[in-house]
Amino acid sequence: MKPTDPKLHSFPEANSIPELDSNREAGSAGSGLSRRGFIGKIAVGALAGLAGTAILNSCAESSPKESTMSFTLPDLPYAHDALEPHIDARTMEIHHGKHHNTYITNLNNALADHGDLAGKSLDELLADNCAIVPDAIKTAVRNNGGGHANHTQFWTIMSGSGGGNPTGNLAAAIDSTFGGLDAMKEQFAAAGATRFGSGWAWLAKDGSGNLEVYSTANQDSPIMEGKTAILGLDVWEHAYYLNYQNLRPAYIEAWWNVVDWAEAERRFNG
């Protein structure tokens, strides 16, 4: 959870100084305020002022730490119901607004005490299996940084006007690598359906420009292996269970209807 700002307390101030009767001795029976009492009130007021200043200084010093990392939840490029009937609106609301947002919150919290990583991109943090990340937070960054990267590409590889077939260089590469789109889809579906537990199915491009289909566990990302995600499908149950229950293969088959092949082509050529 994000650290919260220290709670500020208000202290009573000595707004006025009671008039002292110079003809009375300090502590006499009729005195409204003895000399000792007056000095005591001044001391309390001074301590209160010092305490308030210390608290305000503490707040000022904590602000840079809280703003060190600035990963934020990206907006969906379409309405929650834009992918229906293939992916329902309620799933999109929870998946994007709850699950993805939690990965970002946890990632920022993990990095909060590591100012040396400030300004690093997500790709830099995840590269070479999080090589630059200290061991103490490596698992947190791998899981939550991977979750942020994977979901960000997931939203943008889908469109309400998706479906159809790839074109251009990507289509040619799919044909030469897999023998055609149908063969690639078959391998992709198998990778997603047979991924035990939670994970992702990928069509990725390696450093040499070659395509491959495979799956990763949990929130592991192709970025960690120096690869580029062309297509990435979330096969965690939270991605499909409201609509498909335990029928993961049906979810995978329906997903092709929302794939944005123009975005896939852009990634392949990038």
Secondary structure, DSSP 8 states (H G I E B T S, - for coil): ---------------S-----TTS-TT-TT-SS-HHHHHHHHHHHHHHHHHHHHHHHHHHHHHHHHTS--------SS-TTTTTTTS-HHHHHHIIIIIIHHHHHHHHHHHTT-GGGTT--HHHHHHHHHTTS-HHHHHHHHHHHHHHHHHHHHHHTB-TT--S---HHHHHHHHHHHSSHHHHHHHHHHHHHT--SSEEEEEEE-TTS-EEEEEEETT--GGGGT-EEEEEEE-SGGGTHHHHTT-HHHHHHHHGGGB-HHHHHHHHH-
